Amino acid sequence: MRRFDGAPMIQPILFKTTIYWVCVLIVRLAEEVIHFVAAGGAIAAFGDHFVNHFSWPRFLSVQIWLMVLFLAYVTIHELNQLFGDGELYRLFFRWRSSEAKLTRRQRIRLLTRLNRLTEANPIEAFSDRTSPVHTELVTLLHELASPPTPSATHA
């Protein structure tokens, strides 16, 4: 399940969703075989029953619904992994929405600045305490470590 960990997020989401969906498809088909045999049918006659007497619209609608649910579940799971365990819970159940939007926006901007800073400079530049890169790094880390300020600008 960790095959696409370095890929864009859509790839592991679709891969995991497909794996879960195929597993459920196999289990549902096996369940139909078991019910057919338990009702007195022979395994050899299951193919005919499957093609002619099987409720295809219901089966396919349930499978599509399961695919949508798996897609939602895996997406939420991947986002939770990306943001850190418990961060989504905190966003949905502990923060007030106005505060969450503001602090999320501030945090994402700071993390984006930090990412750009680390991509644009060699690691040695961060070690030199007199460099402007080191000063900017320390400033960003202080801002990330400080509690969110909902009264900050909405730019």
N, C-alpha and C positions, 0 to 999 in steps of 0.2 A: 504494500500500500504506500510505500515511500518512494516509489519509482520516479515521480515527477517533482520531488521536493525543490529542485533548483529551477524548475520551469515556471512560466507565468501561471498565476493562480487558477486560471480556467482549466488548464490541463489536469492537475490532480483532482479538481472538483469533478470534471466529466469522467475521468478514469474511475474514481471511487464510486461515483453514482452508477456507472455502467456495471461495475463488478457487483455491487449490491443488488441492482436490478436483475442481472442475469441469475444470481443465486436464488432470488425470490421466484423468478420465472421457472427455474428447474424444480424448486420445491413445490410450486403450485401445480406443475405438470405431473410430478410424482404423486401428489395428493389426488389428482384426478384418476390416475392409474389405480391407486389403492382403493378409492371409492368404487371404481368400475369393477375391479376384481372382487371386492367384498360384496357387491350386489349380485354376484354370480356370473359375471362376464369372464371370458377367457382373454388372456393377455394377447393372443393372436387376433382377437376381434376388436381390440382397443383402437387400432388405426381407423377402422370403419366408423366406430362410435365417435372418435375424435373429429373426424372430417364431417360427418353427417348430422350428428345429434348434439354436438358440443355447442354451448352458448358463447359464440365468438364475440358478439358485441359486449356482453358483460365482462368476459375475460379480458378483452383488450382495454376496455374503459378502466377496469381495476388496475391493469398493468401501467397504463398511462398515468393514472392518479398516483400510483406508487413511485413512478419515475419522478414526478413533480415533487413529491414529499422527500424522496431521497436527495434530489437536487437541492432543495431548501435546507435539509439537515446538513448535508456535506458542506454547503456554502457557509452556513453559520458556524459549523465546526472549524473550517479552515480560517475563517475570520477570527474566531476565538483563539486559535493557535497563533495567528499572526499578531494580534494585539496583546496576547498574553492571557493565560488562564485567569478567568474571573473578570477581565476588563469589560466584556460584553454585559455580564450580569450587573456590574457597577453602572454601566451606561444606561441600561434599561430600568433598573430597579432602585438605584440609590441616588443618582444625580437628578436634580430638577432639569427639565429640558432646556430652559434658557441658559443655565449654567453649563450644561454639558456641551451645547453647541459652541459656546464661546471658548471653553477650555479645550475642547477637541480641536477646534480651529487653531488656537494658539499652539497647542502641542504639535500638531502636524506641521505647522510652519517652522517651528523650532527644529523638529526632526529633519525636515527637508533641508534647512540651512546647514545642519550638522552633517548630513549626508553629502551635500555639495562641498562643504569644507574639507571633508576627509577624502573625497575623490580628487579635489584640485591640488592637494598638497601632499608631499612625501611625509612619512612618519617622523623623520628627523626634525621637520619644522615644528612639530607639536612638542618635541622634547626641549627645544630651546625656549627657556622662560622669557627671554627678551623679545621674541618674535611676535609680530601682530597676529599671526596664526594661532599661537598658543593663547594669547589674550582673548581672541574671539572664541576659541574652544572653551576656555574656562568660563567665559560669560554665558555661552550657550548652556553649559552643564549646570551653572547656577540657576539659570532661568528654568531649565527642565526639572531641577530638584526642588525648586520653590513651590509652595502651594499655589493653585490656580487663583487668578484674580479676575472675578467676573466683572469688575468695573473697568477693565482695560478697554481700549478703543475697539470699535467694531469694523476696522478696515479690512 
